[in-house]
Each structure stands twice: as structure tokens, then as C-alpha cells.
Amino acid sequence: MIRFILKLYRLVMRFWNALVFFFRHLDGRVRKGSWLKLNVPLCCDGTGLVSIGSRVTIGYGLSAMLGDGTVRFKARGGAARISIGDGTAFSNNVQIFSERSVTIGARCLIGDCVLILDSDFHDLSAEGRHHLPAVKAPVVIEDNVFIGSRAIILKGVTIGKDSVIGAGSVVVRSIPPGVIAAGNPAKVIRPL
Ligand SMILES: CC(C)(COP(=O)(O)OP(=O)(O)OC[C@H]1O[C@@H](n2cnc3c(N)ncnc32)[C@H](O)[C@@H]1OP(=O)(O)O)[C@@H](O)C(=O)NCCC(=O)NCCS
């Protein structure tokens, strides 16, 4: 009985999340393929373009959840682009903030609370940081990459196909395909 109620609750929440998503993104800044599964709310802010492939999953009931687990794709500024490939799955509370471009390939697994930034968002000089534009560089996450919980991926990084990023890593330089990388700053631990 309890299982049935839980299942029903999840179904209702999925429907509710889809409804909120639909009304929140009527203005056309979000393009999505078929079968977007919203286990938690998805909020796409900003004036840039967010493009989501088919069979993308947002949120996972059994994973850690802060608040309602909202996943946030924020394409700040008209030129910003966030693009998600087919079959990619995001755990809860993932945040992507873009001023240039963040491209995630197909069939990637993105752990809970992962943060992806393609900009410093502030100039680094003592005075300039209050008004000058920041350094920005595209982030590319290739197909079938697995990013562990709470990893941070910073501007200009490419993570090669099939690679794994350890939980809590801070990735400041590109990672080749087919390896496990971890730590702060993230370094290759071993090939897969
Ligand atoms: C990166 C990871 C996959 C490595 O697993 P593994 O191959 O079994 O690696 P090991 O535990 O044998 O560790 C190998 C080395 O990497 C280091 N290491 C492993 N994970 C690390 C991490 N997250 N950060 C920093 N160093 C790490 C270990 O300390 C060890 O270093 P040493 O050889 O100097 O002792 C795993 O530790 C990890 O972080 N998994 C992600 C889990 C996760 O977040 N899942 C998503 C939930 S949604």
C-alpha cells in the first residue's frame, strides 16, 4: 500500500513538474526533444538559449536532495547557450550557469549538486571585478561522461568521451577521453 502511494506521489509530482515547466518556458528560449522526464523541477533562467535533447532525465528520487531538488540551467545573456545531448541524466540540484556555451553530449550522467560555470562572472582585477566583464570560455562535456557528486567544472574545460570525474573534484583543465580524473585540481588517476 505504502509503495503504491509513493509511486502515485512520484507520478503526480512528475506531472506537476512538467506542467510548471511548460508554463514557465512558453517564451521559446528552451527547445526540447521528446520525452523529457522531470523527477524534480527544472528551471531554465536567463535570456540565452537552452536546448535539451530527447530522453533526458532530470532528478533522481533516491539521490541526495536539497529542498525540492530543482535543477537549474541559467543561460545568462542573449549569446549564452546551454545544450544537452540525448539520453543524458541529471541528478538533483545540478546547476549550470553560462555566459558563453556549455555543451553536454549524449548519455552523460551528472551527479547531484554538480556545478558547471563557463565564466568567472567577474573580472579578476581589484577594481574591475565590480564592473568589467569576465573571462569566458566554452565548456564541453563529451558523450557518456560520468561526473560524480558535487564536482565543479570551470571555464574552458573539455572532458573527453567516456571519462569519469570523481566526487567533489574541481576541474580547471581539460581531461582526455577514457580516464578517471579526480581531486582539486582534478588530475587523471588512471585510464578506464
Ligand atoms: C573517482 C572514483 C570513481 C574512483 O574510484 P576508484 O577507481 O575505485 O578509485 P580508488 O578508490 O581506488 O582511488 C584511487 C585513487 O584516487 C583517489 N580518489 C578517488 N576518488 C577521489 C575523489 N573523489 N577525489 C580525490 N581523489 C580521489 C584515491 O584517494 C586514490 O588515491 P591514491 O592512489 O593516492 O590512494 C570514485 O572515488 C568516485 O569519486 N566516484 C563517484 C561517486 C559519485 O559521486 N557518484 C554519483 C552519485 S549521483
The ligand as an SDF file (V2000), in Angstrom:
LIG
                    3D

 48 50  0  0  0  0  0  0  0  0999 V2000
   36.7080    8.7070   -8.7850 C   0  0  0  0  0  0  0  0  0  0  0  0
   36.1580    7.3480   -8.3800 C   0  0  0  0  0  0  0  0  0  0  0  0
   35.2390    6.8200   -9.4790 C   0  0  0  0  0  0  0  0  0  0  0  0
   37.3890    6.4700   -8.2480 C   0  0  0  0  0  0  0  0  0  0  0  0
   37.0290    5.1950   -7.8420 O   0  0  0  0  0  0  0  0  0  0  0  0
   38.1420    4.0300   -7.8090 P   0  0  0  0  0  0  0  0  0  0  0  0
   38.6440    3.7350   -9.1640 O   0  0  0  0  0  0  0  0  0  0  0  0
   37.5520    2.9130   -7.0260 O   0  0  0  0  0  0  0  0  0  0  0  0
   39.3680    4.7150   -7.0730 O   0  0  0  0  0  0  0  0  0  0  0  0
   40.0660    4.3730   -5.6840 P   0  0  0  0  0  0  0  0  0  0  0  0
   39.0990    4.4850   -4.5620 O   0  0  0  0  0  0  0  0  0  0  0  0
   40.8100    3.0910   -5.8630 O   0  0  0  0  0  0  0  0  0  0  0  0
   41.1030    5.5750   -5.5510 O   0  0  0  0  0  0  0  0  0  0  0  0
   42.1820    5.7420   -6.4360 C   0  0  0  0  0  0  0  0  0  0  0  0
   42.9380    6.9920   -6.0340 C   0  0  0  0  0  0  0  0  0  0  0  0
   42.1300    8.1280   -6.3610 O   0  0  0  0  0  0  0  0  0  0  0  0
   41.8470    8.9280   -5.2100 C   0  0  0  0  0  0  0  0  0  0  0  0
   40.4540    9.3620   -5.3010 N   0  0  0  0  0  0  0  0  0  0  0  0
   39.3770    8.5930   -5.5160 C   0  0  0  0  0  0  0  0  0  0  0  0
   38.2560    9.3350   -5.5820 N   0  0  0  0  0  0  0  0  0  0  0  0
   38.6550   10.5980   -5.3820 C   0  0  0  0  0  0  0  0  0  0  0  0
   37.9560   11.8440   -5.3070 C   0  0  0  0  0  0  0  0  0  0  0  0
   36.6300   11.8840   -5.4900 N   0  0  0  0  0  0  0  0  0  0  0  0
   38.6620   12.9580   -5.1080 N   0  0  0  0  0  0  0  0  0  0  0  0
   40.0220   12.9130   -4.9450 C   0  0  0  0  0  0  0  0  0  0  0  0
   40.7270   11.7740   -5.0050 N   0  0  0  0  0  0  0  0  0  0  0  0
   40.0540   10.6270   -5.2090 C   0  0  0  0  0  0  0  0  0  0  0  0
   42.0770    7.9810   -4.0400 C   0  0  0  0  0  0  0  0  0  0  0  0
   42.4390    8.6960   -2.8890 O   0  0  0  0  0  0  0  0  0  0  0  0
   43.1930    7.1200   -4.5570 C   0  0  0  0  0  0  0  0  0  0  0  0
   44.4060    7.8290   -4.4320 O   0  0  0  0  0  0  0  0  0  0  0  0
   45.7880    7.0460   -4.0090 P   0  0  0  0  0  0  0  0  0  0  0  0
   46.0270    6.0480   -5.1310 O   0  0  0  0  0  0  0  0  0  0  0  0
   46.7930    8.1400   -3.9680 O   0  0  0  0  0  0  0  0  0  0  0  0
   45.4980    6.3840   -2.7150 O   0  0  0  0  0  0  0  0  0  0  0  0
   35.3290    7.4030   -7.0560 C   0  0  0  0  0  0  0  0  0  0  0  0
   36.1860    7.6390   -5.9610 O   0  0  0  0  0  0  0  0  0  0  0  0
   34.2840    8.4950   -7.1030 C   0  0  0  0  0  0  0  0  0  0  0  0
   34.5170    9.6640   -6.7770 O   0  0  0  0  0  0  0  0  0  0  0  0
   33.0640    8.0880   -7.5330 N   0  0  0  0  0  0  0  0  0  0  0  0
   31.9650    8.9990   -7.7800 C   0  0  0  0  0  0  0  0  0  0  0  0
   30.7570    8.6380   -6.8990 C   0  0  0  0  0  0  0  0  0  0  0  0
   29.6220    9.5820   -7.1810 C   0  0  0  0  0  0  0  0  0  0  0  0
   29.7130   10.7600   -6.9320 O   0  0  0  0  0  0  0  0  0  0  0  0
   28.5350    9.0280   -7.7540 N   0  0  0  0  0  0  0  0  0  0  0  0
   27.4210    9.8540   -8.2240 C   0  0  0  0  0  0  0  0  0  0  0  0
   26.2260    9.8170   -7.3640 C   0  0  0  0  0  0  0  0  0  0  0  0
   24.8900   10.5720   -8.2360 S   0  0  0  0  0  0  0  0  0  0  0  0
  1  2  1  0
  2  3  1  0
  2  4  1  0
  2 36  1  0
  4  5  1  0
  5  6  1  0
  6  7  2  0
  6  8  1  0
  6  9  1  0
  9 10  1  0
 10 11  2  0
 10 12  1  0
 10 13  1  0
 13 14  1  0
 14 15  1  0
 15 16  1  0
 15 30  1  0
 16 17  1  0
 17 18  1  0
 17 28  1  0
 18 19  1  0
 18 27  1  0
 19 20  2  0
 20 21  1  0
 21 22  1  0
 21 27  2  0
 22 23  1  0
 22 24  2  0
 24 25  1  0
 25 26  2  0
 26 27  1  0
 28 29  1  0
 28 30  1  0
 30 31  1  0
 31 32  1  0
 32 33  2  0
 32 34  1  0
 32 35  1  0
 36 37  1  0
 36 38  1  0
 38 39  2  0
 38 40  1  0
 40 41  1  0
 41 42  1  0
 42 43  1  0
 43 44  2  0
 43 45  1  0
 45 46  1  0
 46 47  1  0
 47 48  1  0
M  END
$$$$
